[in-house]
């Protein structure tokens, strides 16, 4: 598979993720502000820092995977990325659309699990990339715990 095809397809998937999630998050800000927040919720400023980092890192990782690994790894990357992004967007829709908080938590569990192959492949490209990818994996785990925390309130 062509490096450029993998890079472009991956970048489009991540752009859909960034645009889609930000649109759903912005749909019902007043409802979100009214929610009782779990005690472990990070301050709002953390959200503003981590998401741009995550999207930039995902795009960078996609292009590095495209340039350094075999077609098999590229396909695993794109499939895992697509499925993980689909699950994450499902979370955003469930959480901000019909406000199905428990179901949204399960969607994030799926997104987090589907991101594990991405983390493994990132470490295969280089330890630096693997460690740069860890914040995204950890953020999904935190977001998952927050989703269940909201559902429990």
Protein Blocks (a to p, Z undefined) as FASTA:
>chain_A
ZZklmmmmmmmmmmmmmmmmmmmmmmmmmlmmmpccdfklccfklmmmmmmmmmmmmmmm
mmmmmmmmcfklmmmmmmmmmmmmmmmmmmmmmmmmnopaklmmmmmmmmmmmmmmmmmm
mmmmpmklmmmmmmmmmmmmmmmmmmmmmmmZZ
